[in-house]
C-alpha cells in the first residue's frame, strides 16, 4: 500500500473512476425515474421557461454572428475562384452539421449547466438535499429529472433556432459584402441540405443537452465545503461539459460521416 501511494497517477485515477461511477449511477436513476415524469410536469415546464428565456438573447447574438463570420471568411476566399455564390451551401451545411449544435451547447453549458450546478450545490451544502431524503423525497426524481428533461427539450429547439438565425446572418453578409441575391443564396442553401445533415445535428444536440444536465447535477450534488465548494462545482461543471461536448461531437461525427 505504501508503494501505491507514491505512484503519481493512482489518486487522480481513483478520483476519476469514482466520479465516473457516480455519473453512471445518476444516469441510471434518472432513467428509472422516467415513469414519474407526468408528476413533475409543472417543474419541467418551469425549467423550460426559465432556460429558454434566460439563454435566448445570447443564443441569438451568437448565432447571427457565427453565420456572418462563416459567410465573410468563406466568401472572401471563394470570390478568388468566382464561387462566392456557393457560400449559402457552406453556411447552411456547417451550421446544421456542426456549428449550430456545438455553439448552442457551449452557450447552454455556460448559462444553464452552471446554474444547475450552483443551485444543487447550494442545496447540498445547506443540507437541503439531506432534508429531502429525511422526508423520503428522492432527490433524483424531485431535482434531477425535471432539469434533464427540460434540457433534452430546449437544446434541440435552440439548435434549430441557431441554425435558422445563422443561415440568415450568412445571407445578410452575402448580400451586403458579396452582392449575392437573397433568393440565390437561400436556394443554394436549401438544395445543399440533406435530411442527414439535419437529423445528425439534432441528435448531437440531444446528446449535448443530456451531457450538460447530467454533469451540472452531478457536480452540484457532490459540492461540499460551503460557498467555495459551490463555486468549484460550478466551474467544474462548465469545464467538464465543454470537454464532453468536444469528445461526443467527434464520436458522433465519426459515426454519422
N, C-alpha and C positions, 0 to 999 in steps of 0.2 A: 504493500500500500504506500509506503514511504517513497518508493521509486516512482509510482504512477503520478503522485502529486507534483513531481519535478518535471514531468513532461508538459511542455507549454500548451499543447492543443487539447489536453484532456478536459480541462474545466470549460473552455468555450464549446467543445463538442457536447459535453454533458448538458450545458445550458441550452444549446440548440435543439438537442433531442427532446429535452423536457418541454421546451416551448412548442416544438412540432407536435408532440403528443397532446398538449393542451389544445392546440388548434384543431386537431382531428376530433378530439372529444367535443368541442363546441360545435363543429360541423355536424357530427352525428346527432347530438342532442337537438340541434336546430332542425334537422331533417325530421327527427322523431316528433318534434312539436308541431309539424305541419298540420295535422288534423285539427289543431286548435286555432287555426288561422282565422276562422269565422268569428271567434270570440274576441279576437284582437283587431277587428276591422276598424274600429274608431281610432285606435292608436296608430295603425298603419296609415290611415288617411291623414292623420295629423302629421306624421313623419313625412309623408309625400308632399304635403302642402308646404311644410317648413323647408324641406330640402330643395324643392323646385324654386320657390320664390327667393330663397337665400342664395342660390347659385346661378339663376337665370341671367342676371345682368353681366356677371363675369364671363359666363359661357358665351354670351352673345358677342362681347368685345373680343374674346379670344378667337371665336370662330371667324368673324369677319376679317380680322387682321391676318389670321392664318391663310385664308383663301386669297387675300390681297397679296401677301408675300409670295405665296406659291405662284400666282399669276405673274407677278412682276419679275421674279427671278427666272422662271422658265420662259416667259415671253421674250425677255431681252436676249436670251440665248437662242431661242427658236427663230427669232427675227433674222439672225445671221444667215439662216438657211431658207428663209422665206416661208417658214412653217408656223408663224405666230398664231394663225387661226386654230392651231391644234391645242392651244392652252386649255380650252374647255375640256378636252379629253383628259389631259394630265391632272387638272384640278379636281375634276369630278371623281376620277378613279382614286387619286391619292387621298381625298377626303373620306370617301366611303370605305376604302380598304384599311387605311392606317391612321391618318391624321385625325379624323373625326372621333373614332373610339378612344385613341390614346390620349389626345389632348383633353377630351371631356373627362376621362378617368383621372387625369392628373388634377384637373380643377376640383373634381369631387373628392379626391383623396385629401387635397389641401384644405378644403372647406368643410365637407361633411364628415370625412373619416376622422379628422382631428376633433371635430365637435363630439362625435360619438365617444371617442377615447376620453375626452375631457369630462363629459357628462358621467359616464360609467365610472371613470377613475375617481371623480369627486364623491360619487355614491359609495364607492368601495372604501375609501379612506375615512369617510364619515360614518362607516358601519351601517349604511342603509341597506346594502346587499345582505349583510348578516341578519338585519331585521326582517327582510323579506323571507329568508329561509326559516327564521323562527316562526313566522306566521304561515308556514307551509306554502309559500308562493315561490314557484320555480323561477329564478332569475332569467333563465334562458327563454322560457315561454313569455314572461312578462316584459323583459327588456330587450333581449337579443332578437327574437323572432320579428317584431314589428320593424326594427331597423334594417334587418337583412331583406325582408320582403319589399320594403319601401325602396331600398337601393336597387333591387332587381327590377323594379318597375321604372324608376326615374332614369337610370343610366342609359338604357336603350332609347327612351323618349328624348332625352337631352342629346344623345348621339345623332338621332335623326335631325333634330333642330340644328345641331352644329354642322351637319353635312349640308343642309339647305342654305344656311347663312354663309358658310364658307364658299360654296359654289357661287352664290350671289355676289359675294365680295370679289371673287375672281372675275366675274363678268364686269363688275364696275371698273376694275383696273384695266381689263382687256379693252373696254370701250374708251376709257379716258386716255390711256397711255399708248395703246397699240391700234386704236381706231377699228376694233373688231366689232362688227354688228352684234347686237344682243341676240337676235334670232339665230345667227350662225353659231354663236358661242353655245347657246343652250341646246341647239340641235346636235352639235358635236358631242356635248357633254352627255346628253341622254342616249345617243346612239352608242357611245363607248361603254356605258354602264351595263353590266350583266347582272342577272339575279344573284350569282355567286358573290359578286362584289358587295352587294347589299347585305345578304344574309350572313356572310362571313364577318363583316364589320359589326353587325348587330349581335352575333354570337359572342364576339370578343367583348363587346360592352357588357353582356351578361356576366361573363367570367370576371371582368374587371370590377364590376359592381359588387359581386359576391365577395371578391377578394378584399375590397376596401371595407365593406361592412364587417366581415369576419375579423380582419386584422384590428380594426378600430375597437370592436367589442372585446377581443382577446386582450389587447393592451390595457383597455380600461378596467376590465375585471381583474387584471393582475397588478394594478397600480398599488403602491404602498409608500410609506414614509411621508405622508402628508402632501402639502402643496407641491413640494419638489418632485415627489413621485408622480403626481398628476401631470406636471409639465414634461417629465421624462417620458411618460407613457404616450402623451400626445405627440411628442417629437418622433418617438419610435414608430408610432402608427403611420405617420406620413412617410418616413424613410422606407419602412418595410413595404408599404403599399406601392411606392414608386418602383422599388426593385421588383416586386411581384408583378406589376404591370408590364415591365420590360421583359421579364422572363416568360410570362404567359403569352405576350404578344409574339415573341419569337417562336415559341412552340406552336401556337395556333396558326401563324403564318406558314410555318413549315408544313403543318398538317393539311392546310387548305390549298397551298400552292406548290 
